[in-house]
Amino acid sequence: MDNAVPKKIECFEDLIIWQRAVAFATDVYALTEATRIKSDFGLKDQLRRAVDIGKYRRRLRAKVAK
């Protein structure tokens, strides 16, 4: 394990899991654009909706603002 002092978490974007989710979503968007999935609009849209980070970000910000 890394013995470095962890960075203070000030918002959800600081969470490692959030950063990995954003990277995963980026990969899904690239995959759906670069493969045969590109021509299967139903599957492409379903995959992209499943990793819609913006939707989750808006929900989290709304909860934090309350």
C-alpha positions as CSV (number, residue, x, y, z in Angstrom):
1,M,0.0,0.0,0.0
2,D,1.0,3.6,-0.6
3,N,2.0,5.3,2.6
4,A,1.4,8.8,1.2
5,V,-1.0,11.0,3.1
6,P,-4.4,10.9,1.4
7,K,-5.6,14.1,-0.1
8,K,-8.4,15.8,1.8
9,I,-11.8,15.2,0.1
10,E,-13.6,18.4,-0.3
11,C,-16.2,17.3,-2.9
12,F,-17.3,14.1,-4.5
13,E,-15.1,14.8,-7.6
14,D,-12.1,14.2,-5.2
15,L,-13.2,10.6,-4.7
16,I,-11.1,8.0,-6.5
17,I,-14.2,6.0,-7.4
18,W,-15.7,9.1,-9.0
19,Q,-12.6,9.7,-11.1
20,R,-12.6,6.1,-12.2
21,A,-16.3,6.3,-13.1
22,V,-15.6,9.4,-15.3
23,A,-12.7,7.5,-17.0
24,F,-14.9,4.5,-17.6
25,A,-17.7,6.7,-19.1
26,T,-15.1,8.3,-21.4
27,D,-14.0,4.8,-22.5
28,V,-17.6,3.7,-23.1
29,Y,-18.3,6.8,-25.3
30,A,-15.1,6.2,-27.3
31,L,-15.9,2.5,-27.7
32,T,-19.4,3.2,-28.9
33,E,-18.1,5.6,-31.5
34,A,-15.2,3.5,-32.7
35,T,-16.8,0.0,-33.2
36,R,-19.8,-1.5,-34.9
37,I,-21.9,-0.4,-32.0
38,K,-21.8,3.0,-33.6
39,S,-24.4,1.8,-36.2
40,D,-26.7,0.1,-33.6
41,F,-28.3,3.3,-32.3
42,G,-30.4,1.5,-29.7
43,L,-27.5,-0.2,-28.1
44,K,-25.2,2.8,-28.4
45,D,-27.8,5.1,-26.7
46,Q,-28.4,2.5,-24.0
47,L,-24.8,2.2,-23.2
48,R,-24.3,5.9,-23.1
49,R,-27.3,6.5,-20.9
50,A,-25.9,3.9,-18.5
51,V,-22.7,6.0,-17.9
52,D,-24.2,9.5,-18.0
53,I,-22.0,11.1,-15.5
54,G,-23.6,14.5,-15.9
55,K,-27.0,13.2,-14.7
56,Y,-25.4,11.8,-11.5
57,R,-23.4,15.0,-11.0
58,R,-26.6,17.1,-11.1
59,R,-28.2,14.8,-8.6
60,L,-25.3,14.9,-6.2
61,R,-25.0,18.7,-6.4
62,A,-28.8,19.0,-5.7
63,K,-28.4,16.8,-2.6
64,V,-25.4,18.7,-1.4
65,A,-27.2,22.1,-1.8
66,K,-30.1,21.0,0.4
